[in-house]
Amino acid sequence: MSLTALQQASLRGLYAVTPDDPLLPRMSALVSEALAGGVKVVQYRNKVAPPPLFRAQAAELLRICRAAGALLIVNDNPEIAADIGADGVHVGREDGGAARARAIVGPGKIIGVSCYDDLAIAERAVAEGADYVAFGAMFPSSVKPGAVAAPLSLLKEAKARFSVPVCAIGGIKTGNVQSLIDAGADMAAVITDLFDAPDIAAQARIYQDMFKVTA
């Protein structure tokens, strides 16, 4: 089943990825500020949350995103994504691939796949039905300091080879995102430079303006 027009339109611009935070109210407040800045897609990612908190935060962020007309993608956990009715799931190297994720979340949901610096992973993901592919780290990342580095040329090649949106991740800031846009990135996945900003909504607007994403 193909994605809806809303889903397709949302896979462009700033991709807000949540920081690790053990407090549900604070997580909700952070995401609400990002949504106020025009964010259209949020990835719930929390590597420190135990399963009950993970589910509770994911469900609450889905409610907030729905109210704002935005999409919620759950990181690493297709079972929780399916259970709460999220808009999709993002999977990495250890999560079983796009085909397994699709079998769990079902048709009409967004499947994103981390492809690191490897076009072969992306090719396999697209063949299995991935709706976007993500590459990085594009720049040194404080979240994943040991992440493999991916060159800008990889974005250009992926954009030329695949028909699905291409997402860049890793160390992205307002000062370097233009190089990713110029290389063909449809989305920029950002944690620190967004959620550590003094004004999260204003920071989100800067990114959306650079991608020329309108409200």
N, C-alpha and C positions, 0 to 999 in steps of 0.2 A: 504494500500500500504506500503510495507516495505521500510526502508531507503536505500539509495544508499551506496555503499562502501565508498565513500568520507564522507558522513554523519556519518557512523558508526565509521570510523577511527578517525574522529574529536572529538568524544565524549570520549576522554581520555586525561589526563594530566591537564595542567593549564586551568581553565575556567576563563577568564578575565571578571570581572564584573565592569562596569564603575562607577566612583564616581559621585556624584551630582556636576554638573558644569553648570553654566548658559551661558557659552561662547562656541559657536559652534567651532570656530577655535582651542581653547585649548582642547576641548574634542577630536577633530579629531587628534590633534598632540599626545595626550596621547595614543590613540588607535593605531596610526601608529607606535609608539615606541614599544608597546606590540607585534604587528604583526611582527615587525623586529626581535623580540626575539623568534619567532617561535610559537606564539599563533595560534591555529587552530580554536578556537571558542570564540566569544565575546558575552557577554550579555549586551545589552544597557539597563541601569537602571538609571533613573534620577527622583528622588522623588520631586524635586523642580521646574522642568520645566513645564511651562504652555503648553497647548496642541499644539499650533503652533510651539514652540521651540522643544517640544518632537518629533513631526513628522519630523521637519527639521534635527535634530541631528540624528534620527534613519535612515533617508534616506541617509544622508551623510556617516554615519558609514557603512551602507550596501554597498555603492559604494567602500569605502576603503577596506572593508573585501573582497569583490568580486575580487578586483584587486590583493589582496594578496593570494587568494585561500583559504580564511577562511570563516567561517560561522558566521552569525549574528542572535542572538536570542533576541527578544524584551521582556522586563519584563512587566508583568501584563496586557498588552494591545493587545489582539489578533486582534482587529479591525485595529490598526495601522500596526501590523505585516502583516496582509493580504493586506492592502492597498498599502504598499510599496514593497511587494513581499519578505519580509524577510524569512530567512531559518527556522524560528520557533518562538515559544513563550514560556515563562516560567510563570506559574501561581501559585498563592498562595491561602491561605485559603479563601480570599474574592473575588476571581476572577472566580468562577463558575465551576471549575474543568476541567479535561482533555476532557470530552465529549463535553462540550460547546466550549472549545478552538478548538477542532478538527472540529466542525461544522462550525466555522468561518474561520479558516486558510486553511482547506481542507486537502486532502491526500498528503502524501509525504513530509510534513513539520514536524519538530521536536517539540514535546510537552514535556516540562519538568514541574515537579510538586514539590513544596515544601511540604515536609512531616514532618518537624519539628522533633519530637521524637516519631512518631507514625507509626508503621508498618501497621496498619489498613488503614491509609490514603494512604500509598504506594500501598497496595494491591488493593484498589479501583481504584487508578490512573492507575495502570498497566492493570486492567481489562477494563478500559475505553480507553486504547490505548496510555498511556504515553510512551514516548521513553526513558526517564530517570527519576529517582527519586532522590530528594535531601534531605539530613538530616542535622540538626544542629539547634543551634550553637554547634559546636564541642568544641570550646574554647570560653572564654569571648570575646565579640565582641564590638569594639568601634562604629561600624555602628549601631548595634542593641543591646545596653547594656542590655535591658530587655528580650532578646530572651531566649526561653526555652533551657535548656542544653540537649544535646543528647550524650549518652555514645558511646565509641568506639565499644562496643559489638553490637550496633545497626547496624553498617556498616557490620559487619561480618554476622549477621543474614539476613540482606537485600540481601547481595551478594549471600548467600546460597539459599534464597527463590525466588528471582526474576531473570529473564533472561535479564533484561534491565540494562544499566550502572547505577552505584550508585555514586552520587556526594555528597561530603562533603562541608559544608559551615560554616563560623563563626569563626573569630579570627585566621585564618590560616596564618602561617608564614613559611618561609623556615626552621626554627628551629623545627617546630612541625609537618610538613606535612608527614614526614616519618612514623609516627605512624598511620596516616590515610591510607597511601599506604599499610602498613603491615596489616591493618584491612580489606583491600579489596576495598578501594575507587578507582574508575576508574577516577574520576575527583576531582579537588579541586577548588572551586569557591573563588576567591580572589579579594578584592578591595584594601584595604589600603596598605598591604605589597607589592603589585605590583605597584600601581600608585603613592605612596608616596616615592618610591625608588629613589635614586639619578640617577641611570641608569636603566630605566624601561626595556629596551631590555635585558640587562645583567641579571636582576632579573628574567625575564621570562625564560631565558635559564636555569637558575638554577633549576627552577621548572620542566621544560620539561626534563632536564637531570635526575632528581630524579624519574620521571615517566618513564624514558627511551623512551621518544617520540622523534623521529628523524624528521628532516625537510623533 
